[in-house]
Amino acid sequence: MKKWLAETIDNSGLVIFRILLGLLIASESFGAILLGWVEAVFVQSKFTFNFIGFDFLQVLHGEKMYAYFFTMGILGLLITFGLFYRFVMIAFTIMWTAVYLIQKEHYNNHYYFLILICIIMIFLPANGKLSVDAKLFPKIKQTKIPRWMPYLLIFQLAILYFYAAIAKLYPDWLDGTFSRILLNGITQRQFLLDIFNQKWFLLTYAYIGILFDLLILPALLWKKTRKLAIIASFGFHLFNAYTLKIGIFPFLALSFIVLLYDSIPLKFLNKKEEILPNNNFNTKLLLFLFVPFFIVQLILPLRHHFIKGDVLFTEEGHRLSWRMMLRERKGFLKIKVVDKNTGVSYYYNYAAELTPKQIKILSNSPDVIWQYCQKIKKESKKPISIFVECEVSINRRPFYKLINEKTDMATAKFNYFAHNDWVLLQNLN
């Protein structure tokens, strides 16, 4: 295996992937402006719910975010053309990571996936040909790379697919309950709804989702099944792109196909000259950088198994674990503020300062509730206690209490990696 990974292969797949990645980055960035996403998230809101500990990123708010996303779009085009590639890739990765961390209202595993792919791409010589850099700096030209380089990207995709499949192995997915909720939310056409509500269709959809996540990469890697797997990939991802509206991810996933080939028989990619990789990239880089990187990626999605309670209800350990489109959460929330000096209490009118999207996530997410209570406490001119009344329904089950109503959330602590006692434990079965 080590010898096989160390073999040199044509770098055309990695180069094409760079071009496609840059185009998708530009599409995502410019599209966020043109389709109103930037306005809805950063302009219409008074603030955003950043990841806890990243409050300093609140500077990324307001109309300046139009320029911010425009800049990221330009960086995407520079990646495509391969101009100052490594510097540009680092700059985009930092900027995109900041966008991811500044807002949880539109949390998406695919945003996180793009960060990880960009981190890997920083260290790969994807500008060895078909790039402005290769024209300006002939020393970086190369037509060959070690096989392990594109397989770093493939392994990251494999982690996503594997944990996405494992996450689906729970009752509401296996019996078609969530498939019904998901599919009924994507159309108003009666003839489609009639199909989507058939038990056989719901179970087929559910189990195809599991099998696809588990088998698609092995099928793509095996030459005998690759053509069939490519057809299945296009069908699956284009269906999701059309129905689920999940941004660039379906197209990003499809772009990985070019990495599977040791050579791509296109004349403009394969000139007569053969330039071997330079010595700047070797197995030491793989050992000391990417092995720890992937160990973290393998551990993070498991952490909810070591946290008390059902992650489906508590949400503790949900983020960064590839638990994608698995459940529907609805919540009702009241925030009671008590003046410690006078004992006078009132219910806080959070709807007056939040967008509908923010209200939705606040009503059912423990970390956001805690975060918002800290904001209320910080802005209060008097010493106060804060008590929360919150009930949550998972996949249209009955509503259960999520937060301990006796806990003063103004003084409660938050723990990222363990159970928070003020989050109640409920048996959903």
Summary of the structure (lengths in Angstrom):
residues: 429
radius of gyration: 24.0
end to end distance: 45.1
largest distance: 84.3
contacts: 1293
relative contact order: 0.12
helix: 57%
strand: 8%
